[in-house]
Amino acid sequence: RRYRTPVGEIDIVAQRRDTVVFVEVKARASLTAAAEAISPRQRGRIVDAARHWLAGHPQVAGLALRFDVILIAPGARPQHLAGAFEADD
C-alpha cells in the first residue's frame, strides 16, 4: 500500500521472504514515457521515503532491500522491473 512521508512517497511497500521491496508505479501514454518519468530526483525521493519507512520498522533490519518499478501504459502489458535502481544511484 502507499506510504507517504514529508520527504516523498512510495506506491507499494512489500515483503517477500527476506527482502523488503519498495515499488514505484508509473502510468503514462507509453511504457517509454513511463520509464522516462522516473528521474534521478524522483529516485532520490523514493530512497529518502524508504529510509523514513525503515526507521519506523526496525523489525526488518538486516533484510535485503530492493527498488522495483512497474510501468503501465494503455494497450501494453504492465512491465515489472525488479531491482530497477539502487539506493545509491
PyMOL CGO cylinders between C-alpha atoms (Angstrom):
from pymol import cmd
from pymol.cgo import CYLINDER

trace = [
    CYLINDER, 0.00, 0.00, 0.00, 1.02, 3.61, -0.44, 0.3, 1, 1, 1, 1, 1, 1,
    CYLINDER, 1.02, 3.61, -0.44, 3.34, 5.14, 2.14, 0.3, 1, 1, 1, 1, 1, 1,
    CYLINDER, 3.34, 5.14, 2.14, 3.56, 8.94, 2.31, 0.3, 1, 1, 1, 1, 1, 1,
    CYLINDER, 3.56, 8.94, 2.31, 6.23, 10.88, 4.16, 0.3, 1, 1, 1, 1, 1, 1,
    CYLINDER, 6.23, 10.88, 4.16, 7.31, 14.53, 4.28, 0.3, 1, 1, 1, 1, 1, 1,
    CYLINDER, 7.31, 14.53, 4.28, 10.27, 13.61, 2.04, 0.3, 1, 1, 1, 1, 1, 1,
    CYLINDER, 10.27, 13.61, 2.04, 8.46, 11.54, -0.59, 0.3, 1, 1, 1, 1, 1, 1,
    CYLINDER, 8.46, 11.54, -0.59, 6.08, 8.71, -1.28, 0.3, 1, 1, 1, 1, 1, 1,
    CYLINDER, 6.08, 8.71, -1.28, 6.31, 5.03, -2.11, 0.3, 1, 1, 1, 1, 1, 1,
    CYLINDER, 6.31, 5.03, -2.11, 3.47, 3.45, -4.06, 0.3, 1, 1, 1, 1, 1, 1,
    CYLINDER, 3.47, 3.45, -4.06, 3.92, -0.07, -2.66, 0.3, 1, 1, 1, 1, 1, 1,
    CYLINDER, 3.92, -0.07, -2.66, 5.95, -1.48, 0.21, 0.3, 1, 1, 1, 1, 1, 1,
    CYLINDER, 5.95, -1.48, 0.21, 6.01, -5.27, 0.25, 0.3, 1, 1, 1, 1, 1, 1,
    CYLINDER, 6.01, -5.27, 0.25, 7.97, -8.06, 1.85, 0.3, 1, 1, 1, 1, 1, 1,
    CYLINDER, 7.97, -8.06, 1.85, 8.69, -11.39, 0.26, 0.3, 1, 1, 1, 1, 1, 1,
    CYLINDER, 8.69, -11.39, 0.26, 10.64, -13.77, 2.45, 0.3, 1, 1, 1, 1, 1, 1,
    CYLINDER, 10.64, -13.77, 2.45, 13.86, -11.96, 3.40, 0.3, 1, 1, 1, 1, 1, 1,
    CYLINDER, 13.86, -11.96, 3.40, 13.50, -8.98, 1.06, 0.3, 1, 1, 1, 1, 1, 1,
    CYLINDER, 13.50, -8.98, 1.06, 11.67, -5.68, 1.53, 0.3, 1, 1, 1, 1, 1, 1,
    CYLINDER, 11.67, -5.68, 1.53, 10.62, -4.24, -1.82, 0.3, 1, 1, 1, 1, 1, 1,
    CYLINDER, 10.62, -4.24, -1.82, 9.81, -0.58, -2.48, 0.3, 1, 1, 1, 1, 1, 1,
    CYLINDER, 9.81, -0.58, -2.48, 7.81, -0.24, -5.69, 0.3, 1, 1, 1, 1, 1, 1,
    CYLINDER, 7.81, -0.24, -5.69, 7.18, 2.83, -7.82, 0.3, 1, 1, 1, 1, 1, 1,
    CYLINDER, 7.18, 2.83, -7.82, 4.21, 2.51, -10.20, 0.3, 1, 1, 1, 1, 1, 1,
    CYLINDER, 4.21, 2.51, -10.20, 4.31, 4.87, -13.16, 0.3, 1, 1, 1, 1, 1, 1,
    CYLINDER, 4.31, 4.87, -13.16, 1.50, 5.20, -15.72, 0.3, 1, 1, 1, 1, 1, 1,
    CYLINDER, 1.50, 5.20, -15.72, 1.92, 7.25, -18.89, 0.3, 1, 1, 1, 1, 1, 1,
    CYLINDER, 1.92, 7.25, -18.89, 0.80, 7.22, -22.52, 0.3, 1, 1, 1, 1, 1, 1,
    CYLINDER, 0.80, 7.22, -22.52, 3.62, 4.79, -23.39, 0.3, 1, 1, 1, 1, 1, 1,
    CYLINDER, 3.62, 4.79, -23.39, 5.93, 2.48, -21.49, 0.3, 1, 1, 1, 1, 1, 1,
    CYLINDER, 5.93, 2.48, -21.49, 8.89, 4.57, -22.67, 0.3, 1, 1, 1, 1, 1, 1,
    CYLINDER, 8.89, 4.57, -22.67, 7.30, 7.75, -21.31, 0.3, 1, 1, 1, 1, 1, 1,
    CYLINDER, 7.30, 7.75, -21.31, 6.57, 5.96, -18.03, 0.3, 1, 1, 1, 1, 1, 1,
    CYLINDER, 6.57, 5.96, -18.03, 10.20, 4.86, -17.72, 0.3, 1, 1, 1, 1, 1, 1,
    CYLINDER, 10.20, 4.86, -17.72, 11.49, 8.34, -18.56, 0.3, 1, 1, 1, 1, 1, 1,
    CYLINDER, 11.49, 8.34, -18.56, 9.26, 9.84, -15.86, 0.3, 1, 1, 1, 1, 1, 1,
    CYLINDER, 9.26, 9.84, -15.86, 11.36, 8.20, -13.15, 0.3, 1, 1, 1, 1, 1, 1,
    CYLINDER, 11.36, 8.20, -13.15, 14.06, 10.83, -12.91, 0.3, 1, 1, 1, 1, 1, 1,
    CYLINDER, 14.06, 10.83, -12.91, 17.15, 10.75, -10.69, 0.3, 1, 1, 1, 1, 1, 1,
    CYLINDER, 17.15, 10.75, -10.69, 15.44, 13.32, -8.46, 0.3, 1, 1, 1, 1, 1, 1,
    CYLINDER, 15.44, 13.32, -8.46, 12.37, 11.11, -8.09, 0.3, 1, 1, 1, 1, 1, 1,
    CYLINDER, 12.37, 11.11, -8.09, 14.53, 8.06, -7.36, 0.3, 1, 1, 1, 1, 1, 1,
    CYLINDER, 14.53, 8.06, -7.36, 16.19, 10.08, -4.60, 0.3, 1, 1, 1, 1, 1, 1,
    CYLINDER, 16.19, 10.08, -4.60, 12.82, 10.96, -3.09, 0.3, 1, 1, 1, 1, 1, 1,
    CYLINDER, 12.82, 10.96, -3.09, 11.79, 7.29, -3.17, 0.3, 1, 1, 1, 1, 1, 1,
    CYLINDER, 11.79, 7.29, -3.17, 15.02, 6.29, -1.45, 0.3, 1, 1, 1, 1, 1, 1,
    CYLINDER, 15.02, 6.29, -1.45, 14.52, 9.01, 1.19, 0.3, 1, 1, 1, 1, 1, 1,
    CYLINDER, 14.52, 9.01, 1.19, 10.95, 7.79, 1.77, 0.3, 1, 1, 1, 1, 1, 1,
    CYLINDER, 10.95, 7.79, 1.77, 12.23, 4.21, 2.07, 0.3, 1, 1, 1, 1, 1, 1,
    CYLINDER, 12.23, 4.21, 2.07, 14.76, 5.30, 4.70, 0.3, 1, 1, 1, 1, 1, 1,
    CYLINDER, 14.76, 5.30, 4.70, 11.91, 7.01, 6.57, 0.3, 1, 1, 1, 1, 1, 1,
    CYLINDER, 11.91, 7.01, 6.57, 9.85, 3.80, 6.40, 0.3, 1, 1, 1, 1, 1, 1,
    CYLINDER, 9.85, 3.80, 6.40, 12.78, 1.67, 7.54, 0.3, 1, 1, 1, 1, 1, 1,
    CYLINDER, 12.78, 1.67, 7.54, 13.37, 3.92, 10.56, 0.3, 1, 1, 1, 1, 1, 1,
    CYLINDER, 13.37, 3.92, 10.56, 9.84, 3.14, 11.72, 0.3, 1, 1, 1, 1, 1, 1,
    CYLINDER, 9.84, 3.14, 11.72, 10.11, -0.61, 11.10, 0.3, 1, 1, 1, 1, 1, 1,
    CYLINDER, 10.11, -0.61, 11.10, 13.15, -1.90, 12.99, 0.3, 1, 1, 1, 1, 1, 1,
    CYLINDER, 13.15, -1.90, 12.99, 11.87, -5.47, 12.74, 0.3, 1, 1, 1, 1, 1, 1,
    CYLINDER, 11.87, -5.47, 12.74, 13.08, -5.62, 9.12, 0.3, 1, 1, 1, 1, 1, 1,
    CYLINDER, 13.08, -5.62, 9.12, 16.64, -4.52, 9.94, 0.3, 1, 1, 1, 1, 1, 1,
    CYLINDER, 16.64, -4.52, 9.94, 19.07, -6.83, 8.21, 0.3, 1, 1, 1, 1, 1, 1,
    CYLINDER, 19.07, -6.83, 8.21, 16.70, -7.85, 5.42, 0.3, 1, 1, 1, 1, 1, 1,
    CYLINDER, 16.70, -7.85, 5.42, 17.65, -7.27, 1.81, 0.3, 1, 1, 1, 1, 1, 1,
    CYLINDER, 17.65, -7.27, 1.81, 16.21, -4.15, 0.16, 0.3, 1, 1, 1, 1, 1, 1,
    CYLINDER, 16.21, -4.15, 0.16, 15.10, -3.78, -3.44, 0.3, 1, 1, 1, 1, 1, 1,
    CYLINDER, 15.10, -3.78, -3.44, 13.69, -0.92, -5.51, 0.3, 1, 1, 1, 1, 1, 1,
    CYLINDER, 13.69, -0.92, -5.51, 11.31, -2.03, -8.27, 0.3, 1, 1, 1, 1, 1, 1,
    CYLINDER, 11.31, -2.03, -8.27, 9.36, -0.13, -10.91, 0.3, 1, 1, 1, 1, 1, 1,
    CYLINDER, 9.36, -0.13, -10.91, 6.08, -1.11, -12.57, 0.3, 1, 1, 1, 1, 1, 1,
    CYLINDER, 6.08, -1.11, -12.57, 5.42, 0.65, -15.87, 0.3, 1, 1, 1, 1, 1, 1,
    CYLINDER, 5.42, 0.65, -15.87, 1.84, 0.96, -17.15, 0.3, 1, 1, 1, 1, 1, 1,
    CYLINDER, 1.84, 0.96, -17.15, 0.55, 2.25, -20.49, 0.3, 1, 1, 1, 1, 1, 1,
    CYLINDER, 0.55, 2.25, -20.49, -2.70, 1.83, -22.42, 0.3, 1, 1, 1, 1, 1, 1,
    CYLINDER, -2.70, 1.83, -22.42, -2.70, -1.18, -24.72, 0.3, 1, 1, 1, 1, 1, 1,
    CYLINDER, -2.70, -1.18, -24.72, 0.54, -2.58, -23.29, 0.3, 1, 1, 1, 1, 1, 1,
    CYLINDER, 0.54, -2.58, -23.29, 1.16, -5.28, -20.73, 0.3, 1, 1, 1, 1, 1, 1,
    CYLINDER, 1.16, -5.28, -20.73, 2.50, -3.81, -17.49, 0.3, 1, 1, 1, 1, 1, 1,
    CYLINDER, 2.50, -3.81, -17.49, 6.25, -4.20, -17.11, 0.3, 1, 1, 1, 1, 1, 1,
    CYLINDER, 6.25, -4.20, -17.11, 7.72, -5.08, -13.74, 0.3, 1, 1, 1, 1, 1, 1,
    CYLINDER, 7.72, -5.08, -13.74, 11.37, -4.08, -13.48, 0.3, 1, 1, 1, 1, 1, 1,
    CYLINDER, 11.37, -4.08, -13.48, 12.74, -5.86, -10.41, 0.3, 1, 1, 1, 1, 1, 1,
    CYLINDER, 12.74, -5.86, -10.41, 15.79, -4.12, -8.99, 0.3, 1, 1, 1, 1, 1, 1,
    CYLINDER, 15.79, -4.12, -8.99, 15.28, -1.15, -11.31, 0.3, 1, 1, 1, 1, 1, 1,
    CYLINDER, 15.28, -1.15, -11.31, 17.63, 1.05, -9.28, 0.3, 1, 1, 1, 1, 1, 1,
    CYLINDER, 17.63, 1.05, -9.28, 19.80, 1.05, -6.18, 0.3, 1, 1, 1, 1, 1, 1,
    CYLINDER, 19.80, 1.05, -6.18, 19.63, 3.33, -3.17, 0.3, 1, 1, 1, 1, 1, 1,
    CYLINDER, 19.63, 3.33, -3.17, 22.95, 4.88, -4.11, 0.3, 1, 1, 1, 1, 1, 1,
    CYLINDER, 22.95, 4.88, -4.11, 22.13, 5.58, -7.79, 0.3, 1, 1, 1, 1, 1, 1,
]
cmd.load_cgo(trace, "trace")
